[in-house]
């Protein structure tokens, strides 16, 4: 964006905030019945784990429908529908009283929703924008998650043809400094982050939500709790429309769905890794657009896409230097595997087979000892008997993993594994060569990817928060460019095959 855009942002005056409700005769009964189900579980079934699992499924389905602009009967696929019906049948068998009191009502309201061919939110959105349409005005439509191609076509089809509309996810809108005549958020302010409540990029900003949710902003000055003498101009020249209250006392919340999905996945990982804990990799959780997440090794190198840096828009950074809103480039298969392939083919060439044999040899010996004696015992032996100061359990896990090629004290490790001096020297020198080859391979991959990408993809990144492409340079390998929403830097042990794989709440 140009410097003029920035000036426009700060010179925009007389801004208006409006709050609108879309009524849904289908979704409201469904929401009420889910709320009744939650109340019954909490008060009469002592938060039974099985019933809580059903509740989470129902909430996921409800918010998926509530967040969609497609006709309701096209939002939920047949597999999910069958899964819900199966859960209802299980409750009928195991909790007959609960089934009679609450679940029958949920089933009825659910069927009413998924049989409906309309979408109240879509209808209201299009009618509202059309009612304010004038030739030449610029309209920004902002959604929490990326809307699908089908939703975008539906919106374009429902709006007046002369309108100039742009689509944004919440995060891409936050980074963009363009101003608009009309900004429409699909959802209430609480659904979006703090940013939407204190930075206004439209002459008129409107929040449109279902009447199941409150829709308002409390215009609180951000400094007033710190110092009464500090003046904030955030709400100068901003007029607020009437706040509107929800039609019921429903307290359904979406925020915990992603956290529950991550928590469940981590619990499954603990069970998976019980027998092979040495295979685990220390990772951080990286949250992506559209309620997705991935696990990144804490010591890894991550490829980033920086469209504003001409001639250098694909580069590798250490994970510790990655920040929120960075676009990361990941292969839809293990990235380590790609680096190894390129290192073998383009750098090591005819030596690759011999060098990899030496690498696998010492790693297999180490893994055998860890599996036989346990990771804690091997850590103690290496530390106490062989004076290897870096031999913590975390380091041992890393050494057993393919990502670690040449640990700092490799010579001491090899000696502990009963290697002869000549073999120690040969292996150590070879691991240095492999490590160097991997670094060169990383640069080769970045250069090749740069030749295949351009700034033309920025608009799609703006609308969706991610971009998928097939690489001709790497025999049709699939890559994703993903926007980082946040990073949880608490450490978690994850199986190697689950690294750098975008996952969603389902």
C-alpha positions in Angstrom: 0.0 0.0 0.0 1.2 3.5 -0.8 2.0 6.4 1.6 -1.2 8.0 0.5 -3.2 5.1 1.9 -1.6 5.7 5.2 -2.5 9.4 5.1 -6.1 8.5 4.1 -6.3 6.2 7.2 -5.4 9.0 9.6 -7.4 11.7 7.8 -10.6 9.7 7.7 -13.1 11.7 9.8 -16.7 11.5 10.9 -16.8 7.7 11.2 -20.0 5.8 12.0 -20.4 2.4 13.7 -23.6 0.5 13.2 -24.8 -2.8 14.6 -27.3 -5.0 12.8 -29.1 -8.3 13.6 -30.1 -11.0 11.1 -33.0 -13.1 12.4 -32.9 -16.9 11.9 -36.0 -18.9 12.7 -34.0 -22.1 12.1 -30.8 -21.4 14.0 -32.3 -20.0 17.2 -34.2 -23.2 18.2 -31.1 -25.2 17.4 -29.0 -23.0 19.6 -31.5 -23.1 22.4 -31.7 -26.9 22.4 -27.8 -27.1 22.5 -27.8 -24.7 25.5 -30.4 -26.9 27.2 -28.2 -29.9 26.6 -25.2 -28.2 28.1 -27.3 -27.2 31.2 -28.5 -30.8 31.7 -25.0 -32.2 31.4 -23.5 -29.7 33.8 -26.2 -30.1 36.4 -27.4 -33.7 36.2 -24.6 -35.7 34.6 -21.6 -34.3 36.4 -19.9 -33.2 33.1 -19.8 -36.8 31.8 -16.9 -37.0 29.3 -18.9 -38.9 26.6 -21.7 -36.3 26.7 -19.2 -33.4 26.7 -17.7 -34.9 23.5 -21.2 -34.8 22.0 -21.7 -31.2 23.2 -18.5 -30.1 21.5 -19.5 -31.8 18.3 -22.8 -30.0 18.3 -21.2 -26.7 19.1 -18.7 -27.2 16.2 -21.6 -27.9 13.8 -23.6 -25.0 15.1 -20.8 -22.5 14.7 -19.9 -23.9 11.3 -23.4 -23.2 10.1 -23.6 -19.8 11.9 -20.3 -18.8 10.2 -21.3 -19.8 6.7 -23.0 -17.8 4.0 -24.1 -20.9 2.0 -27.6 -22.2 2.1 -27.9 -24.1 5.4 -28.5 -27.4 3.6 -25.1 -27.2 1.9 -22.9 -26.4 5.0 -22.8 -29.8 6.7 -21.5 -32.8 4.8 -23.2 -36.2 5.0 -20.4 -37.8 7.1 -20.9 -35.1 9.8 -24.6 -35.5 9.7 -24.3 -39.3 10.1 -21.9 -38.8 13.0 -24.4 -36.6 14.8 -27.2 -39.1 14.2 -25.0 -41.9 15.5 -24.3 -39.9 18.7 -28.0 -39.3 19.2 -28.6 -43.1 18.9 -25.9 -43.8 21.5 -27.5 -41.3 23.9 -30.9 -42.9 23.4 -29.4 -46.3 24.4 -27.3 -45.1 27.3 -29.2 -42.0 28.6 -32.8 -42.6 27.8 -34.1 -39.9 30.1 -31.8 -37.3 28.7 -32.7 -38.4 25.2 -36.4 -37.9 25.9 -36.1 -34.6 27.7 -33.5 -32.8 25.5 -32.0 -34.8 22.6 -35.2 -35.3 20.6 -35.6 -31.5 20.5 -32.0 -31.1 19.3 -32.6 -33.7 16.6 -35.8 -31.9 15.4 -34.2 -28.5 15.3 -31.0 -29.8 13.7 -33.1 -31.4 10.9 -35.0 -28.2 10.4 -31.7 -26.3 9.9 -30.0 -28.8 7.5 -33.2 -29.1 5.4 -33.4 -25.4 4.9 -32.4 -24.0 1.5 -32.0 -20.3 2.7 -29.4 -18.5 4.8 -30.6 -15.5 6.8 -27.2 -14.0 7.3 -26.4 -14.1 3.6 -29.8 -12.5 2.8 -29.4 -9.8 5.3 -25.8 -9.0 4.3 -26.6 -8.6 0.6 -29.8 -6.6 1.3 -28.0 -4.3 3.7 -25.0 -3.6 1.3 -27.4 -3.1 -1.6 -29.4 -0.6 0.4 -26.3 1.6 0.9 -24.9 1.1 -2.6 -24.0 4.0 -4.8 -21.9 4.0 -8.0 -18.1 4.2 -7.2 -18.2 3.3 -3.5 -15.6 0.9 -2.1 -16.9 -1.9 0.1 -14.8 -4.2 2.4 -16.4 -7.4 3.5 -14.5 -8.9 6.5 -15.0 -12.4 7.8 -13.3 -14.2 10.7 -12.3 -17.2 8.5 -11.7 -17.3 4.8 -14.9 -17.6 2.7 -15.0 -20.2 0.1 -15.1 -19.6 -3.7 -18.7 -20.6 -3.7 -19.6 -18.1 -1.0 -17.7 -15.4 -2.8 -19.6 -16.0 -6.0 -22.9 -16.1 -4.1 -22.1 -12.7 -2.5 -21.1 -11.2 -5.9 -24.2 -12.5 -7.4 -26.4 -11.1 -4.7 -24.8 -7.6 -4.8 -25.5 -4.8 -7.3 -23.1 -5.2 -10.3 -21.6 -1.7 -10.0 -20.3 -2.2 -6.5 -16.5 -2.5 -6.0 -16.2 -5.1 -3.2 -13.0 -6.5 -1.6 -12.9 -9.6 0.7 -10.7 -9.9 3.7 -10.1 -12.3 6.6 -9.8 -10.5 9.9 -6.0 -10.8 10.0 -5.5 -9.6 6.4 -7.8 -6.6 7.0 -5.7 -5.7 10.1 -2.5 -5.6 8.0 -4.1 -3.6 5.1 -4.1 0.2 5.4 -6.6 1.0 2.6 -9.7 2.9 3.5 -13.3 2.2 2.3 -16.7 3.9 2.1 -18.3 0.9 3.8 -16.7 -1.8 6.0 -19.0 -4.7 6.8 -17.9 -7.3 9.5 -19.8 -10.6 9.2 -20.1 -11.2 13.0 -20.3 -9.1 16.1 -17.3 -7.2 17.6 -16.7 -9.9 20.3 -16.3 -12.5 17.5 -13.3 -10.5 16.2 -10.3 -9.3 18.0 -9.6 -6.0 19.9 -8.4 -4.4 16.7 -11.9 -4.1 15.2 -13.0 -2.1 18.2 -10.4 0.6 18.0 -9.3 1.0 14.4 -11.9 2.0 11.9 -11.1 2.0 8.2 -14.5 2.9 6.8 -16.6 6.0 6.7 -19.3 3.6 8.0 -18.4 0.3 9.7 -21.2 -2.2 10.3 -21.2 -5.4 12.3 -23.9 -7.9 11.1 -24.5 -10.9 13.3 -27.3 -13.3 14.1 -29.7 -12.2 16.8 -28.5 -15.1 18.9 -25.6 -12.9 19.9 -25.2 -9.4 21.4 -23.9 -6.9 19.0 -22.3 -3.7 20.4 -19.1 -2.0 21.3 -18.4 -0.3 24.6 -16.4 2.9 23.6 -13.9 2.7 26.4 -10.8 4.9 26.0 -7.7 2.6 26.1 -5.7 4.8 28.5 -8.4 5.7 31.0 -7.5 2.9 33.5 -3.8 4.0 33.4 -3.8 7.7 33.7 -6.7 10.1 33.9 -4.5 12.8 32.4 -3.7 10.9 29.2 -5.9 11.7 26.2 -6.9 9.1 23.6 -8.4 10.3 20.3 -9.5 6.8 19.1 -13.2 7.6 19.4 -13.0 11.3 18.3 -15.5 11.9 15.5 -16.9 8.4 15.8 -20.6 8.1 16.2 -22.1 4.8 17.5 -25.4 3.3 16.4 -27.7 1.7 19.0 -26.3 -1.5 20.5 -28.6 -4.5 20.2 -29.1 -7.3 22.6 -29.5 -11.0 21.7 -33.0 -12.4 21.6 -32.3 -15.1 24.2 -30.1 -15.9 27.2 -28.0 -18.4 25.3 -24.3 -18.5 26.3 -22.8 -20.6 23.6 -19.1 -19.7 23.1 -16.9 -20.5 20.2 -13.5 -19.6 21.6 -12.9 -22.9 23.5 -13.5 -25.1 20.4 -9.9 -24.6 19.0 -8.4 -25.0 22.5 -10.3 -28.2 23.0 -9.1 -29.6 19.7 -5.5 -28.8 20.5 -5.8 -30.3 24.0 -7.4 -33.5 22.7 -4.7 -33.9 20.1 -1.9 -33.4 22.7 -3.5 -36.1 24.9 -3.6 -38.5 22.0 0.1 -37.8 21.3 1.0 -38.7 24.9 -0.7 -42.1 24.5 1.0 -42.6 21.1 4.5 -41.7 22.4 4.4 -43.8 25.6 6.2 -46.7 24.0 8.5 -44.7 21.8 9.2 -41.5 23.7 12.6 -41.1 22.2 11.0 -40.4 18.8 9.2 -37.3 20.2 10.2 -33.9 19.0 10.0 -30.7 21.2 7.7 -28.3 19.4 5.7 -25.1 19.8 2.1 -24.7 18.7 1.6 -22.3 15.7 -2.0 -21.1 15.2 -3.0 -20.4 11.6 -5.9 -18.7 9.9 -9.3 -20.4 9.9 -9.1 -22.2 13.2 -6.1 -24.4 12.2 -2.8 -25.1 13.9 0.5 -27.0 13.4 3.4 -28.1 15.5 6.8 -26.6 14.6 10.1 -28.0 16.0 11.6 -25.3 18.3 15.1 -25.5 16.7 13.8 -25.7 13.1 14.3 -23.3 10.2 11.1 -22.0 8.6 10.6 -20.7 5.1 8.7 -17.4 4.9 7.0 -15.5 2.1 7.6 -11.7 2.2 5.8 -10.3 -0.8 7.0 -6.7 -0.1 10.7 -7.6 -0.4 11.4 -7.7 -4.1 14.0 -10.2 -5.2 14.1 -11.8 -1.8 10.5 -12.8 -1.0 11.3 -16.4 0.0 13.8 -16.9 2.8 14.7 -19.2 5.6 14.5 -18.0 9.2 15.2 -19.7 12.6 11.9 -20.5 14.3 12.8 -18.1 17.1 12.7 -15.2 14.6 9.2 -16.1 13.3 6.5 -13.7 14.3 2.7 -13.3 14.2 1.4 -12.4 10.7 4.4 -14.0 8.9 3.5 -16.1 5.9 5.2 -19.4 6.2 5.8 -21.8 3.3 5.5 -25.5 4.1 5.4 -28.6 2.0 2.3 -30.7 2.3 4.6 -33.6 3.3 7.6 -33.4 5.7 9.8 -30.4 4.8 12.8 -32.2 6.2 12.2 -35.0 3.7 12.4 -32.4 0.8 15.6 -30.8 2.2 17.2 -34.3 2.4 16.1 -35.1 -1.1 17.5 -31.9 -2.6 20.7 -32.3 -0.5 21.3 -35.8 -1.8 20.4 -35.0 -5.4 21.9 -31.5 -5.9 24.8 -31.3 -3.4 26.0 -34.7 -2.2 25.4 -36.5 -5.5 27.3 -39.8 -5.7 28.4 -39.6 -2.0 24.8 -39.4 -0.8 24.2 -43.2 -0.3 27.5 -43.7 1.6 27.0 -40.6 3.8 23.4 -41.5 4.7 24.5 -45.0 5.7 27.0 -43.5 8.2 24.2 -41.1 9.5 21.7 -43.9 9.9 24.3 -46.2 11.5 25.1 -44.0 14.6 21.4 -43.0 15.0 20.2 -46.6 14.9 22.8 -47.5 17.6 21.6 -44.5 19.8 17.9 -45.4 19.3 18.6 -49.0 20.2 20.2 -48.0 23.5 17.4 -45.6 24.3 14.8 -48.2 23.6 16.6 -50.8 25.6 17.6 -48.8 28.7 15.2 -45.9 28.6 15.8 -42.3 27.7 16.4 -41.1 31.3 19.0 -43.8 32.0 20.9 -43.2 28.7 20.9 -39.4 29.5 22.4 -40.1 32.9 25.1 -42.5 31.5 26.1 -40.0 28.7 26.2 -37.1 31.2 28.0 -38.9 34.2 30.2 -41.5 32.5 31.1 -39.8 29.3 30.9 -36.2 30.4 28.6 -35.1 27.6 27.1 -31.9 29.0 24.4 -31.6 26.3 22.9 -35.0 26.9 19.6 -34.0 28.4 16.5 -36.0 27.6 15.3 -33.3 25.2 18.7 -33.4 23.4 18.5 -37.2 23.2 15.1 -37.0 21.6 16.5 -34.6 19.0 19.5 -36.7 18.3 17.3 -39.8 17.7 15.3 -37.7 15.2 16.3 -37.3 11.6 16.4 -33.4 11.9 19.5 -33.5 14.1 22.6 -34.3 11.9 25.7 -33.2 13.7 25.3 -32.5 17.5 27.9 -30.3 19.2 29.4 -33.2 21.1 29.0 -35.9 18.4 32.5 -37.2 18.9 31.8 -38.0 22.6 28.5 -39.6 21.6 30.2 -41.8 19.1 32.8 -42.8 21.7 30.0 -43.7 24.1 28.5 -45.9 21.3 31.9 -47.8 21.2 33.1 -46.4 17.9 36.9 -46.7 17.1 38.8 -43.4 16.7 39.1 -43.7 12.9 35.4 -44.3 12.6 34.6 -41.4 14.9 36.7 -39.0 12.8 35.1 -40.3 9.5 31.5 -40.1 10.9 32.0 -36.7 12.4 33.5 -35.2 9.2 30.7 -36.8 7.2 28.0 -35.4 9.4 29.5 -31.9 8.9 29.3 -32.4 5.2 25.7 -33.5 5.4 24.8 -30.5 7.6 26.4 -28.2 5.1 24.6 -29.9 2.2 21.3 -29.4 4.1 22.0 -25.7 4.4 22.8 -25.4 0.7 19.6 -27.4 -0.1 17.5 -24.9 1.9 18.9 -22.1 -0.2 18.3 -24.0 -3.4 14.6 -24.7 -2.4 14.1 -21.0 -1.6 15.5 -19.9 -4.9 13.4 -22.4 -6.9 10.2 -21.5 -5.1 10.9 -17.8 -5.7 11.1 -18.5 -9.4 7.5 -20.0 -9.2 5.8 -17.3 -7.1 4.9 -13.7 -7.6 3.0 -10.9 -5.9 -0.1 -12.0 -7.9 -1.0 -14.4 -5.1 -1.2 -11.6 -2.5 -4.9 -11.0 -3.2 -5.7 -14.6 -2.6 -3.7 -14.6 0.6 -5.7 -11.5 1.7 -9.0 -13.2 1.1 -8.2 -16.7 2.4 -5.2 -16.4 4.7 -3.4 -19.2 2.9 -2.4 -20.2 -0.6 -1.8 -23.7 -2.1 0.3 -24.4 -5.2 1.9 -27.3 -7.0 5.6 -26.9 -7.7 6.9 -27.7 -11.2 10.5 -27.4 -9.8 9.8 -30.2 -7.3 7.9 -32.7 -9.5 4.4 -31.5 -8.6 5.0 -31.4 -4.8 2.3 -29.4 -3.0 3.1 -26.4 -0.9 1.0 -24.2 1.3 1.7 -20.5 2.3 0.0 -20.0 5.7 -0.5 -16.9 7.8 0.6 -17.2 11.4 -2.1 -15.8 13.8 -0.3 -16.6 17.0 2.5 -18.8 18.5 2.2 -20.7 21.8 5.8 -21.1 23.0 5.1 -23.6 25.7 6.8 -26.9 24.7 5.1 -30.1 23.7 6.3 -33.5 22.6 5.0 -34.5 19.2 5.6 -37.5 16.9 7.8 -36.6 13.9 5.1 -37.5 11.4 2.9 -34.8 12.9 5.3 -31.9 12.4 4.5 -28.9 10.2 1.1 -30.3 9.2 -1.8 -27.8 9.3 -4.7 -29.4 11.3 -8.2 -28.0 11.9 -10.6 -28.4 14.8 -12.2 -31.4 13.2 
